[in-house]
Amino acid sequence: MTRNDPPRPRRRRRPLLTCAGVLVLLALIGYFAVQYNTTNGGGGAPHCTASVRTSPTGVDMTPEQAGNAATIAAVGVAKGLPDRALAIALATAMQESGLRNLPHGDRDSLGLFQQRTSMGWGTEEQIMDPVYSAGKFYDHLVEIKGYAQLPLTEAAQEVQRSGYPEAYAKHETDAVVMAAAFAGDGELTCGGPAPTAPGDPEKVRTELTRIFAKAKMHDAPAEPRRTQDAAGKVKEAEVTIVEKKDGGASAARGSKVMAGWAVANSRGMGVVRVSYGPASWVAGQAKGEWQQLGTGGPQGKAGAVDPHRAQDGSVRIFVAQ
């Protein structure tokens, strides 16, 4: 396991500033406000924020951190585990790697959880696969009797056997917010420019299928549906994930985490839009916030059915082409 605290997601606070610092801050705010509001539909610099209604602050992440956090959460949901398990896993990865898939660490430690090949966690290739490494963490976690009732740092330490067993505790508050944002009643927003390069819809479908294959709560068409513009040029490819009729609350929770996963991985996957429930997230618009579609959509006419709206029990992911 790592011995030094890596960079981690930042929680928004009010730091004490000197007068000079205030001037510098105001200049930066002015610059970024222009960037944020006048370029890319208000997308601004790439960033993601996990938040819950009960907290005035959010947890800020880079796209890399958000993508890894989304995978950790998705694997936990696919295994049918509660938010508490997700929070333990997220806090552990925050401490061990700063939610980065590190190809190095203390001795032979690797990946998000700094798992060691010499300790039987798997091969280097396996450990560097976030889906595999998250799955192995959860497999060890559920073997701990009453893990959900233990203090977070104790549960994490039972899995990790770290030289610094108390280090996980400082990440608990942020990890709980992140777990709720991906799988509970919180929200994930991701701002930044819309992708300019085409994405791979088959890769999106394959990754989600790989994570949720054993859960058997959703269906995904084998071929992405492609839409054309007026000139006949393919503009977007759509990957649609549909809950099975008997999926219930577990399938609905899976759909939410899938939508968050697609948003968090939008930059790397070329995702330009995600529709889930009555809302839609569009890359480079609305400062990365989800917009309620209603009947006409944020840019549609009253009374018209928005063509991007997702039906109940489905997630629609649109990939640039």
N, C-alpha and C positions, 0 to 999 in steps of 0.2 A: 504494500500500500504506500501511497505517497506520504512524505513527511512534512511537506510545506503546503501552506494554504494556497491553492490556485486562484486565479481570478474567478469571481463568481457573479451571478446575476445581482443587479443592484436594486436595492429598495429605495424608493424616493423619499428623501428627507430634506429638512431645511438646515443646511450647514451654516455655521457662523462665518461671516465674511468680513474682511477688512474693507476699507473704503476703496482701495485700489482694486481689490477683488470684485467689488460691486460693479465698478466701471467696466472691467473686463467682461464680467458676466452679462451686463446689459448690452455690450457690443455683440457678444456671441448670440444672445437672445434675438437681437435685431436681425442678425444675419440669418439665423436658422428659421426665424419666423417667415422671412421672405422666401427661403427655400421651401419651407413646409407648406406655405399657402399658395405659392404661385407656380410651382413646378410639379409635374406629374400628378396633377389633380389634388395637390395637398399631401402627396405621399411622403415627401421629405426624405431624410436619410433612413436607410434600412434599420428597423428596430421592431421589437415585439414587446407587448406588455400583458401580463396576466393580472387580473383584478377580480375582486368580489364586491358585491354591493355593501357589505357590512364593514368594509375598510376604506378609508379615504386615500390610501396609497396603493400603488401597484408594484409589481416586480418586473423590472426592465431586463430584457435579454437581447443578445445579438441574434441574428437569424440562425447561426450555428447552434447556439445554446437552446433556442426555442425548438429547432428541429429535433435535437437529441431529447429534450424534455418531452416532446410530443410522442416520440417513439417509446420512451420509458412508460409514459402514461398509457399509451395504446396497448402495449404488451400486457400491462397489469389488468386493464379492462377486458382484454381478450381472454385472460385466465379467470375472469369472474371475481377478481379481488376487489376489496373495498377501497375507498379513497384513502384510508389510513395506510394501507400497503403502498399506494402510489406515493404518498407523502414521505414515507420512510425511504423508498427507493430514490426519490428525487433529492431529498436532503443528503443522502449518501453520495450520489453522483456529484452534487454541488460541492461537497467537501473534497472528494477524491480527485476530481478532474475539472471542476468549474463547468461541468456539463459540456466538456470537449472530449472528443474521441482521441485521446492521446496515444501516439505510437511509442511511448516511452514512459518511464516512471522509476520508482525505487526498485532496484534489482530488476526482476523480470515482470514488474507490474505494467499492465497495459489497459487502454480503453477507458470507457466512461467510469467504470467502478474500480479501475486499477487492480484487476484480477490477475493472478499469477499462474502461468503455465505450470510451474513447479509444484503448485499446491492443488493441481487437479481441476482447475477451472476450465480447461480446454486448450486447444492449440492457439497459436498467435492469431491465425486467420479467424478462428471462431470468436475469440475475445474482442477482436476489432470490429465485429459485426454487432451494432447496437441492439438489434433484435435478439440475437443469441445472448449477449451479455446481460441484458435486462431480464431475459427469461431465466437465466441461471441464478441471478440474484433473487428473484421471486421464488424459485424452487427451493432455495435454502431458507428464505424467510418463512415460508408457510410450514416448515418443519419445526419451527420454534413454537412451543405450546404457549398460547395466549399472547402472541406477539402484538396483537392489536391493542391490548391493554397495557403493554409495557411502555415506559418512557421511550420516546423515539430513539434517543441516543443508545439506549440499552439494546433495543431490537436491532439497530444497525450494527452495533458492535458484535452481537451474536453471530451475524453473518460475516462481517469483514475481519474481525480479529485484528483491529488496528492498534498501532502503538500509541495512539491518541484517542482513546475511547470517548472522551467528552466532546470532541470537536464537532460531532454531528449536530449537537443541540442548537447551535447558533443559527442553523439553517431551517429550523422547524417552521417558524412563522411563514417564511417565504414559500417553503415547500407545500404547506397546507393551502396557501392561496393558489399556487400553480396546479395542484391536484384538482381543486374546485374549478379552475378555469378550463381545464381539459375535459373533466369528466363529471363535474357537479353543476352547481348553480352559478359559477363564475363565468368569465369571458376572456377570450384571448383576442387581442387586436395586433395586427402587424402592418406597419406603414412602410413606405419606400416606393421607389419607381416600379412601374409595371415591367415584367420581364420583356426584354427585347429579342432574345433568342428563342427559337422554338423549343418546346419541351417534348417529353416522351410519354404520351398517355399510357402506353403499355407498361412502362416502369412504375407509374403511379398505381395502376391496377395490380401489378405483380406484388409490389411492396405491401399494399393493404391486404391483399389476399394471403400473402405469406404470414402477416401478423395475426389475421383473424381466421385462418383456415380451420383450425381445430375447434374454434368456438361455434362454427356452423350456424351463425345467426343472420347472415346476410348472403345475398346473391349479387354477382357482378357479371354483366354481359361480357362475352369473350372478346368482342370487337368494340372499340370506342366508336361513338357516333360523331361524325364530322359535319360541321356546318360550313356553308359557303357564303361569301358575300355576293353582292349584285353582279360582280364580274365573273363569278364562278370560281373564285380562288378560295381554297380551304383556309378559313380564319381560325377556327378552334376545333379541338377534339374533346369530346365529352366522355368522362368516365362516370357512370351512374352506379351507386351502391344502394341496394334495396333491402330493407328488413324483411325477414321471413314472417309470415302471418302469425306464427306462434312464438315469436321472439320476445314479446312483452317488454318490460322495463329494461331488461339486460340488453336487448337489441337497440333500444332507444339510446341507452347510455353509450353503446358502441358507435352509433351513428354520430353522436356529439363528438366523441374523441376522434373519429375519422375526419370530421369537418375541421376540427382544430389541427389535426396532423397535416391536412392538405394546406391550410393557411400557413402554418409554421414552416413548412417545407416548400413554400411557393417559389422562393428565389431559386432554389436548386432544382426544382422540378418543372419550372416554367408555368406554374399555375397562375391563371389570370382572374379566375372567379370561382367562388365556392358558394353554393346555395344549400341551405339547410333550414327546414322549418319555414317560417314566414320571412326569413332574413337572407341577405346575401352579402358576401364580402367581395370587394373588387379591388384588385391590385392597383395602387397608384391613385385611389380615390378616397374621399371622406376621411383622410388621415388614418387610414387602415381600420376604421371602425365598421362594424356590421350595420347594415341599413335594412330597416323593415321594408319589405316589398309591397305589402298590402295587395290590392288587386291590380294596381297599375304600375307598381314599382317606383323607385326613387326618381326615375326619369320617364316613366310611362304616363299615359293618359288615364284619367280617372275612369274606372269602369272596365278598362282593358286588362286582360290577363297577361302578366309579365312572362315573356317567353323563357326567362331563366329561373322562374320560381320552381322550387322543389316540391313534389307531392309529399303528403304525409308518409313518414317512414322511409324517406330516401335522402341521399346526399348526392348532389350533382357537382362534379369537379370539372372545370373547363381549363384546358391546357392550350397554350399558344402554339400555333403551327406556322 
